[in-house]
């Protein structure tokens, strides 16, 4: 048996999907990575939960890390690999 793999390069990552776990909300929304820089704090459009503030915003930190890694693409690239279903 073999597994199907799904892979994508960091440079292909343009959008993040956020799944809200606050107050049993369950809301799912997507933001372009650039929006993680602009909004402080990120807010769930369904229940209005807020994550982070001007100094402590993990989603903004993620955007900065992705930007730094993307700027190093002349030296290396990062590929994410997700396992898929097993094939017979």
Secondary structure, DSSP 8 states (H G I E B T S, - for coil): -EEEEEEEEGGG--EEEEE--GGG---EEEEETTHHHH-SSEE-TTT--EE--SS--HHHHHHHHHHHHHTTTTT---EEEEEEEEE-
